[in-house]
Amino acid sequence: MPEPVLDAPDMVARERTDDKGRRWWHLTSTPSGQILGSIQWHGPRRAYCFLTVPGCAFNHSCLQAIVKFLQTANEQHRKEKHNA
């Protein structure tokens, strides 16, 4: 399964790991370096979700890139869980 990749020229995803060993990502603006939000595991939804920083605005192409990233991260998580 491929790693999630954020295909957006103005954003980059920086991978982190929480204290439980779960992966999560900071999304930052490429031009300014400003944190735009994070992609984290959300237990109640049983999926990775995008949590935005207040005041950030995203256009259609940015949101499409985030959705694609989330789909890949969630597919990978399900495959890893089933193979464990």
Buried (B, 14 or more C-beta within 10 A) or exposed (E): EEEBEBEBEBBBBEEEEEEEEEBBBBBBEEEEEEBBBBBBBEEEEEBBBBEBEEEEEBEEEBEEBBEBBBEBBBEBBEEEEEEE
